């Protein structure tokens, strides 16, 4: 019970992150995929990867705006789950869709712009996942933070990949792009300081009101 109380956020994150995979396996097992199952699986894994990547990028802004430090440990967890789905998404693309045919893959990556930016995002996220351990943090020192700032670029490329992939109705990918832009804007030092100061003043006034009412 004590473990549940202290780690409930991590438990919820684990369960929530695995739900898309569970639903995908269930849809496959019960033959509920669309008439184009490879396309359906590719879309499901890609969307799960994008959502989890954005959630991982939302951790720091949530702490900045609300002072909710309990979410900080979830950043790494969400990022690794995002990479899990990115890896599945990439594997489905190269194996099920193109049958590991290097010639066809080369043509797809360098002739289809959505595939090119998607592949670039995968290349960025791979070293970030590999170096996510404490051991790598110690080995890289200050360079670890510099390296992991590349996740912002990966997020941007993932949104562009989605926009170029759907081609026609781009409202949903643009919504993800707007959320990503907001999350990145909150991290800008002047904006971050303004939000932090406003939160501090609000908290101080609220404590003062509680003290007066309690007296």
C-alpha positions as CSV (number, residue, x, y, z in Angstrom):
1,X,0.0,0.0,0.0
2,X,2.9,2.4,0.8
3,X,4.4,1.7,-2.6
4,X,1.1,2.4,-4.3
5,X,0.8,5.8,-2.5
6,X,4.4,6.9,-3.4
7,X,4.5,5.5,-6.9
8,X,1.0,5.9,-8.1
9,X,2.0,8.4,-10.8
10,X,4.5,6.0,-12.2
11,X,2.0,3.2,-12.1
12,X,-0.6,5.3,-14.0
13,X,2.1,6.2,-16.5
14,X,3.1,2.6,-17.1
15,X,-0.5,1.5,-17.5
16,X,-1.5,4.4,-19.7
17,X,1.6,4.1,-22.0
18,X,0.9,0.4,-22.5
19,X,-2.8,0.7,-23.3
20,X,-2.2,1.6,-27.0
21,X,-0.1,-1.5,-27.4
22,X,-2.6,-3.7,-25.6
23,X,-5.4,-2.3,-27.9
24,X,-3.3,-2.9,-30.9
25,X,-2.6,-6.6,-29.9
26,X,-6.3,-7.1,-29.2
27,X,-7.4,-5.6,-32.5
28,X,-4.9,-7.9,-34.3
29,X,-5.9,-11.0,-32.3
30,X,-9.7,-10.4,-32.9
31,X,-9.2,-9.3,-36.5
32,X,-10.5,-5.8,-35.9
33,X,-7.8,-4.0,-37.9
34,X,-8.9,-2.0,-41.0
35,X,-8.9,-3.4,-44.6
36,X,-5.3,-2.2,-44.7
37,X,-3.9,-3.7,-41.5
38,X,-0.3,-2.6,-42.1
39,X,-1.4,1.0,-42.6
40,X,-3.6,0.8,-39.5
41,X,-0.8,-0.6,-37.3
42,X,1.6,2.0,-38.6
43,X,-0.8,4.8,-37.8
44,X,-1.6,3.5,-34.3
45,X,2.1,3.1,-33.3
46,X,3.0,6.5,-34.8
47,X,0.2,8.3,-33.1
48,X,1.0,6.7,-29.7
49,X,4.7,7.7,-30.2
50,X,3.7,11.3,-30.9
51,X,1.3,11.6,-28.0
52,X,3.9,10.1,-25.5
53,X,6.7,12.3,-26.9
54,X,4.6,15.4,-26.4
55,X,3.6,14.3,-22.9
56,X,7.3,13.8,-22.0
57,X,7.9,17.4,-23.2
58,X,5.0,18.6,-21.1
59,X,6.5,17.5,-17.9
60,X,8.8,20.5,-17.4
61,X,6.1,23.1,-18.4
62,X,3.7,21.4,-16.0
63,X,6.2,21.9,-13.2
64,X,6.9,25.5,-14.3
65,X,3.2,26.5,-14.4
66,X,1.8,24.5,-11.5
67,X,4.9,23.8,-9.4
68,X,4.0,20.1,-9.5
69,X,7.5,18.5,-9.1
70,X,6.1,15.0,-8.6
71,X,5.8,14.7,-12.4
72,X,9.5,15.3,-13.1
73,X,10.5,11.5,-12.8
74,X,7.8,10.8,-15.4
75,X,9.8,12.6,-18.2
76,X,12.2,9.8,-18.7
77,X,9.6,7.1,-18.5
78,X,7.3,8.8,-21.0
79,X,10.3,9.4,-23.3
80,X,11.3,5.7,-23.3
81,X,7.7,4.6,-24.0
82,X,7.6,7.1,-26.8
83,X,10.8,5.5,-28.2
84,X,9.2,2.1,-27.8
85,X,6.4,3.1,-30.2
86,X,8.8,4.9,-32.5
87,X,10.8,1.7,-32.8
88,X,7.7,-0.3,-33.5
89,X,6.6,2.3,-36.0
90,X,9.9,2.2,-37.8
91,X,10.1,-1.7,-37.7
92,X,6.6,-2.0,-39.2
93,X,7.7,0.5,-42.0
94,X,10.9,-1.3,-42.9
95,X,9.8,-4.9,-42.4
96,X,6.0,-5.3,-42.9
97,X,5.6,-2.4,-45.4
98,X,8.8,-2.7,-47.4
99,X,10.0,-6.2,-46.6
100,X,13.5,-5.1,-45.6
101,X,14.1,-4.3,-49.3
102,X,17.0,-1.8,-49.1
103,X,16.4,-0.4,-52.6
104,X,12.8,0.3,-51.9
105,X,13.6,1.7,-48.5
106,X,16.2,4.1,-50.0
107,X,13.7,5.3,-52.5
108,X,10.9,5.7,-49.9
109,X,13.1,7.6,-47.5
110,X,14.7,10.0,-50.0
111,X,11.7,10.4,-52.3
112,X,8.9,10.8,-49.8
113,X,9.5,13.9,-47.6
114,X,7.3,12.6,-44.7
115,X,9.4,9.4,-44.6
116,X,12.6,11.5,-44.6
117,X,11.7,13.7,-41.6
118,X,10.3,10.6,-39.8
119,X,13.6,8.8,-40.3
120,X,15.4,11.9,-39.0
121,X,13.3,12.0,-35.9
122,X,14.0,8.3,-35.3
123,X,17.8,8.9,-35.7
124,X,17.6,11.7,-33.1
125,X,15.6,9.7,-30.6
126,X,17.8,6.6,-30.8
127,X,20.9,8.0,-29.0
128,X,18.6,9.8,-26.5
129,X,17.0,6.5,-25.5
130,X,20.4,4.8,-25.3
131,X,21.9,7.5,-23.1
132,X,18.9,7.8,-20.8
133,X,20.5,5.8,-18.0
134,X,22.3,7.3,-14.9
135,X,25.5,5.7,-16.1
136,X,25.4,7.7,-19.3
137,X,24.5,10.8,-17.4
138,X,27.7,10.5,-15.4
139,X,29.8,9.6,-18.5
140,X,28.6,12.6,-20.6
141,X,28.4,15.1,-17.7
142,X,27.2,18.5,-19.0
143,X,27.1,17.2,-22.5
144,X,24.2,15.0,-21.5
145,X,21.8,17.9,-21.2
146,X,23.1,19.4,-24.5
147,X,22.5,16.0,-26.2
148,X,19.0,15.6,-24.8
149,X,17.9,19.0,-25.9
150,X,17.7,17.5,-29.3
151,X,14.4,16.0,-28.3
152,X,12.8,19.4,-29.1
153,X,13.9,18.9,-32.7
154,X,12.7,15.4,-32.7
155,X,9.3,16.6,-31.5
156,X,9.1,19.2,-34.3
157,X,10.1,16.6,-36.9
158,X,7.5,14.2,-35.7
159,X,4.8,16.9,-36.1
160,X,6.0,17.7,-39.6
161,X,6.1,14.0,-40.4
162,X,2.4,13.8,-39.4
163,X,1.4,16.9,-41.3
164,X,3.1,15.7,-44.5
165,X,1.7,12.2,-44.1
166,X,-2.0,13.1,-43.9
167,X,-1.7,15.6,-46.7
168,X,-5.4,16.7,-46.8
169,X,-7.0,17.2,-43.4
170,X,-4.1,18.5,-41.3
171,X,-6.2,19.9,-38.4
172,X,-5.2,17.2,-36.0
173,X,-1.5,17.3,-36.7
174,X,-1.6,21.1,-36.5
175,X,-3.2,20.8,-33.1
176,X,-0.3,18.7,-32.0
177,X,2.0,21.3,-33.4
178,X,0.3,24.1,-31.5
179,X,0.6,22.2,-28.3
180,X,4.2,21.5,-28.9
181,X,4.8,25.2,-29.7
182,X,3.2,26.2,-26.4
183,X,5.2,23.7,-24.4
184,X,8.5,25.0,-26.0
185,X,7.4,28.6,-25.5
186,X,7.0,28.0,-21.8
187,X,10.6,26.9,-21.6
188,X,12.0,30.2,-23.0
189,X,13.9,31.8,-20.1
190,X,12.0,35.2,-20.0
191,X,8.6,33.4,-20.2
192,X,9.6,30.8,-17.7
193,X,10.7,33.5,-15.2
194,X,7.5,35.4,-15.7
195,X,5.4,32.3,-15.1
196,X,7.4,31.2,-12.1
197,X,7.2,34.7,-10.5
198,X,3.5,34.9,-11.1
199,X,3.0,31.4,-9.5
200,X,5.1,32.4,-6.5
201,X,3.1,35.5,-5.9
202,X,-0.2,33.7,-6.3
203,X,1.0,31.0,-3.9
204,X,2.1,33.6,-1.3
205,X,-1.2,35.5,-1.5
206,X,-3.2,32.3,-1.1
207,X,-1.1,31.2,1.9
208,X,-1.7,34.7,3.4
209,X,-5.5,34.4,2.9
210,X,-5.5,31.0,4.5
211,X,-3.5,32.3,7.5
212,X,-5.9,35.2,7.9
213,X,-9.0,33.0,7.6
214,X,-7.5,30.5,10.0
215,X,-6.8,33.1,12.5
